[in-house]
Amino acid sequence: MWWIDWFNHGFWAWMLMGPAMMLLAIAACLSIGYLVVRAVRPSRAIDILRERYARGEIDQREFEERRRLLQF
């Protein structure tokens, strides 16, 4: 019968579809998680700038100017 031939040829494609979709879902979750963590974490450049200001290496005018440039 025709459905037996289709089943034999299409069986492996369907067997690979499940794991492929699972990998796609895992990759999407990891990507979203990475973007969220990256957006929440403070910038390292701003931290360095604050440390330099606290140590007195730069004055308030220079601190504000550089902070404004770093924050886009």
JOQUIUR-V444069 format. One record per residue. N is the residue number from 1. RES is the residue in three letters. SS is DSSP state (~ for helix, > for strand, _ for the rest). D_FIRST is the distance of its C-alpha to the first C-alpha in Angstrom with 1 decimal. Layout:
N	RES	SS	D_FIRST
N	RES	SS	D_FIRST
This chain:
1	MET	_	0.0
2	TRP	~	3.8
3	TRP	~	5.7
4	ILE	~	5.8
5	ASP	~	7.2
6	TRP	~	9.3
7	PHE	~	10.5
8	ASN	~	11.6
9	HIS	~	13.5
10	GLY	~	14.9
11	PHE	~	15.9
12	TRP	~	19.1
13	ALA	~	20.1
14	TRP	~	20.0
15	MET	~	21.9
16	LEU	~	24.6
17	MET	~	25.0
18	GLY	~	26.8
19	PRO	~	29.5
20	ALA	~	30.0
21	MET	~	30.7
22	MET	~	33.0
23	LEU	~	34.9
24	LEU	~	35.3
25	ALA	~	36.7
26	ILE	~	39.1
27	ALA	~	40.3
28	ALA	~	40.9
29	CYS	~	42.9
30	LEU	~	44.9
31	SER	~	45.7
32	ILE	~	46.9
33	GLY	~	49.0
34	TYR	~	50.6
35	LEU	~	51.6
36	VAL	~	53.1
37	VAL	~	55.1
38	ARG	~	56.3
39	ALA	~	57.4
40	VAL	~	59.3
41	ARG	_	61.0
42	PRO	_	64.4
43	SER	_	65.0
44	ARG	~	66.7
45	ALA	~	68.9
46	ILE	~	70.4
47	ASP	~	71.1
48	ILE	~	73.0
49	LEU	~	74.9
50	ARG	~	75.9
51	GLU	~	77.2
52	ARG	~	79.2
53	TYR	~	80.7
54	ALA	~	81.5
55	ARG	~	83.3
56	GLY	_	85.3
57	GLU	_	84.0
58	ILE	_	83.2
59	ASP	_	84.9
60	GLN	~	83.4
61	ARG	~	83.3
62	GLU	~	81.3
63	PHE	~	79.0
64	GLU	~	78.2
65	GLU	~	77.7
66	ARG	~	75.3
67	ARG	~	73.4
68	ARG	~	72.9
69	LEU	~	71.5
70	LEU	~	69.1
71	GLN	_	67.7
72	PHE	_	66.6
